[in-house]
Amino acid sequence: TRAIDSSAVPFGDERAKHTHLVLALADGRELRFSDARRFGQLDVVTRGKEREHVALKDLGPDPIVDGIDPVAFFARSRKKKAQLKAFILDQTVLAGVGNIYASEALWLSKLRPTKRAGRLTEEKATILAKAIDEVLRTSLANHGTSLRDFVDGDGAEGSNYDYLKVYDRKGQPCPRCKTSIRRSVLQGRATYFCPTCQTP
């Protein structure tokens, strides 16, 4: 059973064990939400009033929908003691940046995940903002990153895993400098980086 699966399937197909919601679609398929580990949440919100919902009101801008304002992004980093990876995973800073894409964006921008956010220069903040945008857009173009259980709305796996530079590549050569990629755990999350070309 997939951990979280929200895919459209033909009406009448057998339902997965942990299916919590089924919506009938106009084309005869069903949109099913399955969540074995119960990490997901569903709620109904009014279009245009999403930010009034208690679970959404504190979210930062969506990097794809709203874009990342480099000036505002840099301003949010000021006086932050959090490590850079934790900073960009903070959903009040940017909404929707996940663990895989944080590692990839930090590699692309040549920044070490453990660097303190408050030590970012305005130039590096701009580079990081562009890297986050590029990583997310590449993933969207490749229909997401399927490691074990991710599928898109049609139940298909994404192909972005084949385009990852550091995530899940421990011991493999860095695509930039050929140093072996390292894995560490930051705040309980697997983190991959190049110890040579990602500056502390």
Secondary structure, DSSP 8 states (H G I E B T S, - for coil): --SEEEEEEETT----TTEEEEEE-TTSEEEEEEETT---------TT-GGGSTTTTT----TTTT---HHHHHHHHTT--SBHHHHHH-TTTSTT--HHHHHHHHHHTTB-TTSBGGG--HHHHHHHHHHHHHHHHHHHHTT-B-SSS---TTS---BGGGG-SSTT-TTSB-TTT--B-EEEEETTEEEEE-TTTSB-
